[in-house]
Amino acid sequence: MARVVRRKETTFVHPRAIGEVVVTKIADLPVGVVVSVYAFAPGAQLKLGPSYDDAGWTVLSGTGWVDSEESGRQELEPGWTAFVPVEDTPTFGTDEGMTIVDVFGGLMMPK
């Protein structure tokens, strides 16, 4: 039987963003996996801090880019995924707006 679970408030404006980036935490699983949706307003940017696990950032709508020291700037379109390894600190941004789902932790990075 399906069951509805009501969670406490999980939406906030990211404090380190340039412009507005609204984050909605979707799931925080006991196995160390966190799933969140990031809604970037037009012109917004967000530089990630170093992390302790890998993450996959998949574009749901809009377009944008990811820029890192190792890989340089790469364009992002719907359906494309940016894999972010441990301790990388890339910047995500958009000119027209973009929505991304972030799956943090538990990923096996592609080689």
N, C-alpha and C positions, 0 to 999 in steps of 0.2 A: 504494500500500500504506500502511495506517495505521502510524504510528510513535509510540511512547511516549517522552516526554521526561521525565526525572526532574529536578525542580528542587530546589535547596536549600531549607531551612526558610523558609517565607513567611508564617507565622502568628504574630501577636504581639498583646498587649494594648496598646491605644493609650494612650500615656503622658499625654496631656492630657485624657482623658475624666473626667467625673464619673460614678462607677459603672463598670461593666465594658463596654467596647466591644472586641470581638475582631475584628481585621482579618486577612483572608486575601488575599494578593496572588495573583490568578489569571493575569494576563498583563502583561508589560512589553514592548510591541512597539517595534521600532526606529523607527517613524514617530512616536514621542512619545505614544503612547496607553497608558495604564495602566488595567487593570481589576482592581478589588478588591471583596471582599464584606465588609460591616461588620455584625456581629451585636451588637445593642444589648440588654443585659440590661434587665429591667424597672427603670424609674427612671433609666436612664443618659442622659447628655447629652454632646455633643461639639461644641465651638466650633471651626470651621475657621479656619485662618490664611489670610492673603492668598495667592493662587496666581498663577502666570504664564500659566495657560490656563483655558479653560472646562471645566465638568464637568456630567454628568447623573447624578443620584442617583435610582435607581428602586427603589421598595419591592417586595420579593419576598413578605414575610409580616409579619404584625403590623400595628400602626398606630402613628402618632407625629405629629410636627410638625416644621416648620422655621421658624425665626424670624430675620428679617434686618431691619436698619434701614430699608431701602428698601421692603420688601413687608409687614412685620409678620409676625405668626404665622399660619401656614397649616397645616391638617391634612393628613396623609399617610395613604394607604391602599394596599393591594396594587395594583400596576400603575400607580400614579401616579408621575410623575417631577418632581423639583425640579431646575431648571436653575440652576446657580450660575456667574455670570459672573466674569471675571478680577477679582481683588482684592476680591471680596465676602467677608465673614466671617460667614456665618450660623451659627446653632446648631441642630443636629438633636437631638431628644430623643423619649423614649417613656415612657409610664406602664406599659405591659404587656409591652414587648419588641417588637423590630422587626429585620428583616433587610433590608439595602439592598445593591444592586450599584451601584458607582460607576464610571463610565466617564469618565476624566480625559484631556482633550486631544483635539484633532482634531474638536471638535464645532462645528457651526454653530448658534448660539443662535437659538431661535425669536423672532420679533418680536411 
